[in-house]
Amino acid sequence: MPGEHPSDAAVRELAEETGLHGRLVRFLFTIPYDIGISWTYLVEVEPDAQISLGHDPEDIKSKHKMLQDVAWFPIAEVAHYPEIQKVMQALQHMP
């Protein structure tokens, strides 16, 4: 949303897209991508929280929906992605 701080956007989008309500723990890093900058945060959710496919308000008028599924993956299956590698590096340096 225009004027929204990236940390507020992260928590809002988490809820919109996954149904999870989280508490911001800390900023981790930014990473550039094709249309801007991605801000990455460590967010805590309740241990028994249930994930569900939400919606992306930006897709309301679009025939092509960006969100199609939601799932958890074992870290070993996604460890080769640059974003995941950066998360793992950031978490190793946390106090």
C-alpha positions in Angstrom: 0.0 0.0 0.0 1.3 3.5 -0.8 3.1 5.0 2.2 3.1 1.7 4.1 6.3 0.8 5.9 7.8 -2.5 4.6 7.6 -4.1 8.1 3.8 -3.4 8.3 3.4 -4.7 4.7 5.2 -7.9 5.6 2.8 -8.7 8.5 -0.3 -7.6 6.5 0.7 -9.7 3.5 1.5 -12.7 5.6 -2.1 -12.6 6.9 -3.7 -11.9 3.5 -1.8 -14.6 1.7 -1.5 -17.4 4.3 -4.1 -16.6 7.0 -1.2 -16.5 9.5 -1.0 -13.6 12.0 2.5 -12.9 13.0 4.6 -10.7 15.3 7.6 -9.0 13.7 10.8 -10.2 15.5 13.4 -8.4 13.5 14.6 -7.1 10.1 16.9 -9.6 8.3 17.9 -8.1 4.9 16.8 -6.6 1.6 17.4 -8.3 -1.7 16.8 -6.7 -5.2 14.5 -8.4 -7.6 13.1 -7.6 -11.1 10.6 -4.9 -10.1 12.1 -3.5 -6.9 13.5 -4.5 -3.5 12.3 -7.3 -1.3 12.4 -6.7 2.5 12.9 -9.8 4.5 11.8 -10.1 8.2 11.8 -12.8 10.8 8.2 -13.1 11.9 6.9 -15.3 14.8 3.5 -17.0 14.5 1.7 -19.2 17.1 3.1 -22.8 17.0 -0.4 -24.2 16.4 -1.3 -21.7 13.7 -3.0 -23.2 10.6 -1.8 -22.0 7.2 -4.4 -21.5 4.5 -4.5 -20.1 1.0 -5.5 -16.5 1.2 -5.9 -13.8 -1.4 -3.9 -11.0 -3.0 -6.0 -7.8 -3.3 -3.9 -6.8 -6.3 -5.3 -9.8 -8.1 -9.0 -9.0 -7.6 -9.5 -7.6 -11.2 -6.9 -9.9 -12.8 -7.8 -13.2 -14.7 -4.4 -14.6 -13.7 -4.2 -15.2 -9.9 -0.7 -15.1 -8.4 -1.6 -17.1 -5.4 -2.5 -20.7 -6.3 -1.4 -22.8 -3.4 0.3 -22.6 0.0 2.5 -25.3 1.6 5.4 -25.9 3.9 8.6 -27.3 2.5 11.5 -29.0 4.3 14.4 -26.6 4.3 16.6 -29.1 2.5 14.3 -28.9 -0.5 14.6 -25.1 -0.9 18.1 -24.5 0.4 19.4 -23.9 -3.1 17.3 -20.7 -3.6 19.3 -17.5 -3.1 16.7 -16.0 -0.8 16.7 -19.1 1.5 20.5 -19.0 1.6 20.4 -15.4 2.7 17.8 -16.2 5.4 20.0 -19.0 6.7 23.1 -16.8 6.8 21.2 -14.0 8.6 19.8 -16.5 11.2 23.3 -17.8 11.9 24.4 -14.3 12.9 21.6 -13.7 15.2 22.4 -13.4 18.9 
